Amino acid sequence: MRILAIVLSLAASVVGFGLFSYGITRIVAVLRTGRSLDGRRRDEPGKRWAHLLTETILHTRMLQWKPIGIAHWFVFVAFAALLFSLATAYGQVFDPAFALPIIGHWVVYEWLSEIIAWLSLLGIIFLIIYRQVNLRRGRSSRFFGSNLGQAYYIEATVLSVVVCVLLLRACEFQLLGEETSVWHFPLTNFLLPAGLSYDGLAMAITIIATIKILISMLMLSIFGLTITMGVGWHRFVAWFNIWFKRESSGKPALGALQPIMINGAPLDFEQLEDIDDDTPLGVGKVEDFTWKGLLDFTTCTECGRCQSQCPAWNTEKPLSPKLLITGLRDHSYAKAPYLQAAEEARGGLATAVQEEAQRPLVGPIQVEEGFAGIVDPDVLWSCTSCGACVQQCPVDIEHVDHIMDMRRYQVMIDSEFPTELNGLFKGLEKKGNPWNMSARKRLEWAKELEFEVPVVGEDVEDLTGTEYLFWVGCAGAYEDRAKKTTQAVAELLHTAGVSFAVLGNGETCTGDPARRAGNEFVFQQLAMENAETLREAKAHKVLVTCAHCLNTLKNEYPQVGVDLEVVHHTQLLNRLVREGKLTPVAPPAGEVAGRTITYHDPCYLGRHNQVYDPPRELLGAIPGTTYAEMPRNRERSFCCGAGGARMWMEEKIGTRINLNRTDEALTALNSQLTIADSGSTAATNGHAPADATPGAAAGGNGAIATGCPFCRVMLSDGLTARQSEGRAAESVEVLDVAQLLLESVHRSKGPEPAEGS
């Protein structure tokens, strides 16, 4: 029996390690078909190593979902410890009493191995149960669309290996008899009945050790033969994917959109005519992705966290970030033999490979003739670029970058994009704003103010003696609701004695909507024009009210040679209140109490730029308000639906994203009003501003507060729709945080004097 066990173990090991090595070479060969990247993916290696170890060993991204993260951590540790238990199993096949040299009978090692085994057993059982319960949610399950067969196999493998480890430990305790004590087998000494024969225990150890080896080698063999098995391969490739992530600081791939890369370097649009005609601008074929993009696809473990947070998927649209990535993965590996073969040899490839090579990367997936596309246009254009997928991904896949690269190719090379974007591009190119309005109207918002707003080049030569350039933005200058925010901010700055100036007619769109729509030409045109204006104005500190302007000026304009200190108005106003330069005042006694407020985190302020606390602190500084936090907030805030140039595209599939978010805001407000009416303490989900007044909402008005004009437009439209249906009170409003602050600051001036006094 022992000879058979040895032969089986060694033969399986040769096959297992051989196929696994073969799988590695195939994966590397596929990655080599991708384009090169710039050297920034290797910058600051010390930081990259530190972050890799932190993110993997401490499970920092996994623990965004704490119970799941904790359970997975024990399974992860058990998988790492597999090397020690596997080495022991090989020895036990030859000698049932074998133990690892030095540490084999070290009590610390024995305790740790048994604790890890039990906790990983509990962990994998918890994950198995969780998957089955979650799957009952149907399309709402984050596992919807995942390869469940592969997941079940991995779960069964982990469960089987852990059980083998525990049984082997129990057999070892009995086998050693008087040579050991229960303290060396603290959690396994009770698993088997006493009095088993030595020969029977030795045979049991040999059999179980062999089974353990066979299970492990079968797993390696399946991995080697199934290189698109992300749920298995992520254990090995995630380390590389995390190390080569975009930011050496460890931040997810949010904020700035990366420039178009040509031969590993950013494209210089001034030399556009010098590049070859066949050079792709963006991604039009799978081989146009960089090797890091292909590594992203390979690493996806199909956990579906991205899918669970995606606003498009949650409103019945076809975009699932998970299914997008897995579809690209399957296509890249299916097409790889065609790309790797010499041109003259491609005709001899299997028909399936040749047909895969003919499929368009972006095209309808349901066709009567021709080849179905890999990514349906409805999938590509459903993305709001909110970044929820990137934020949630535990292995640092850069979904948004890949989507935007495909959009670039569709717009600049194929000229295939939603017809609604024609008006956007026309307005940006000819008038410098997406509303296609005259630049002469950019300062009309200032006419209603009681003080003069300084204009650079007219009232001041440049910004040398001025603290802030107030970047008004297109929405802040042209959109009626956003203009009220602009006026509120200007009045608050004037009240606080902060010096500022605006560019007036010299300001044009930052280019954010063009870039997110894939039109890099227009973005570069606007960015370079604004860069020159900012240099001439000697701008250094810039104040913005638009989260998209904040992101573009702060994170993307360095790509065109302009580095600015960009501050969001909620950050500055919060500081001014803390410094006592602005004084919010409660409503007078006897009047209806202040508002009940819930706050919506703009994606480009929150997830993309990590500004979460200043708006909440500012709302908390307004006396007489009750605060209600929405369930999906901060990092998990749900998008309003305007990002990714969706502001200028109609939603024709599923339900409207803005209605989904509006309903959530109204539910939060109504819940708070109900609590206030009952006289209970405000339920604030752990995020109540310190100065909020519990119960103040009784009979008061509700407000959905935000800090971005795009969000305000979308939520206002959603609220109007719900009010017209009778599903929202007429007293509820959507207001910018600055307006709520100004309303309170106005009270500090006292009542208006009576006429004739």
Helices and strands as residue ranges (DSSP letters): H 2-31, G 39-42, H 45-57, G 62-64, H 66-94, H 107-135, G 138-140, H 148-176, G 177-179, G 182-184, H 198-225, H 230-243, E 261-262, E 265-266, G 269-274, G 286-288, H 291-299, H 305-309, G 313-315, H 321-340, G 343-348, H 351-358, H 377-380, H 388-392, H 399-412, H 421-431, G 439-441, G 444-448, E 468-471, H 473-478, H 480-496, E 500-501, G 504-506, H 512-516, H 520-536, E 541-544, H 547-551, I 552-556, G 557-560, E 565-568, H 569-578, E 596-599, H 613-620, E 626-627, G 634-636, G 646-648, H 657-677, E 702-706, H 709-724, E 733-736, H 737-747
